[in-house]
Amino acid sequence: MARATVLSLKEKKRNGQKISMLTAYDFPTARMMDEVGIDMILVGDSLGNVVLGYETTLFVTMDDMVHHTKAVTRAAKNTMVVADMPFLSFHISVEESLRNAGRLMQEAGAHAVKIEGGRERVAVVRALTESGIPVMGHIGLTPQTVHQLGGFRVQGKDVESARRLIDDAKALEEAGAFAVVLECVPAPLAKKVTQEVGIPTIGIGAGPDCDGQVLVNHDMIGLFGGHVAKFVRQYAQVGEIMKEAFKAYKEDVEKGTFPAEEHCYTIKEDVLDKLY
Ligand code: KIV
């Protein structure tokens, strides 16, 4: 399968074909997603929560993102890789934003970057796209501003904030974004945004009418444990399978049943005889 591009993704929207996206942060996971033909892999800054154990994504750095994006792009032979720009990497100046996005493309091999925020990010989105860096927007619940939003809550529930969401999506499209993530948005509002813009909308907790869907891998395969949001469908309980394996291994080691004969290397007996 050919790697998705900003053009093929728009074409999918026009043809009513849905777009699949999942997060990955390491080589083997990205390789599996590549093998099954997921359209886009997001190296999300959710890395901070599900891999690095932070409470929020605010602690994730550019170096973290470059490191994990490198692992993913080494595996993604046919999949478009979008790397998240972490907190403070695109806030200080347009120049610094360009340098940081450039690192994700040039050092880490990403094919696009993702930026949280709406109209307030237009200057950065325009500068990046004019420099040849495809940008995915991200509006609705933007986890990097969780403290300002007052928690992880559904966005766009009243007229004013719903209108703001539509205006943000349009502003991002106008600035050159090739797609926009809608996170934790009422399904009818996400449908309206999807109808109002020409770029693909990628929903997470935004209902079935977005042009595509994204989920955090660790949530959808049951690897993270703990609370799982209402909008997640769990396709597996990989964490339980791993725990069973760890438990069985511990028992085998303690009983002395691992390693067994088939796990051992041998040498000719006379080698040992000559030692003593
Ligand atoms: O960081 C991330 O994984 C994300 C998705 C939730 C869209 O931004």
Residues whose N, C-alpha, C, O or C-beta is under 5 A from the ligand:
A	BS01	KIV	T23 G44 D45 S46 V181 I204 V214
